[in-house]
Amino acid sequence: MTQCRALLAAMFTMSLVWGTGAAQADDVSARAQASRAAIKELASRLKGELVQAIKAGGPESAISVCKVAAPSIASDISEKNGWRVGRTALRLRNPGNAPDEWERKVLERFSEQLEQGADPEKLEHFEVLDGNGASNFRYMKAIPLAKPCLTCHGPAVEPSLYEEIKKLYPSDQAVGFELRSLRGAFSVSQPMK
């Protein structure tokens, strides 16, 4: 059943691509690859900063990395590529990462796919959106909760750590996640020329 859903999703995505002509299909494919590379860079740099911070000062130090370094890294990658690259979620820690309407729909679709047994490591979605006289390539890749992330996002965050989180994020909703559940997603928006 899961394979059938995955095949239908792939066929739907390919119909979006095929319906646009061979040249645009190649462009869309190249944009998807470039988005994956940008997200890989964001994830790698963020992980490196988090590991350093945790080694230097424990989980409390990681909180400030997510608050300060993560947006800076995303901004750097966005500027370098001329796109918008970032993270979003349905249950937010940072309100500045709130999903737009399209991102919310994709996140909800990812949640449904996970409930049906999809592999969270493989969840991605991309399409070309037209609006306001412009076209944008949009891409999202799920962020499943990894084991190290349980410390700050899991079901049993230490009370003293959670107090620190609440100081920086008074409206935090990003706790109580289980291993491999949908923490959020990386998101890319590329203007098409």
Secondary structure, 3 states (H helix, E strand, C coil): CHHHHHHHHHHHHHHHHHCCCHHHHHHHHHHHHHHHHHHHHHHHHHHHHHHHHHHHHCHHHHHHHHHHHHHHHHHHHHHHHCCEEEEECCCCCCHHHCCCHHHHHHHHHHHHHHHCCCCHHHCEEEEEEEECCEEEEEEEEEEECCHHHHHHHCCCCCHHHHHHHHHHCCCCCCCCCCCCCEEEEEEEEEEEC
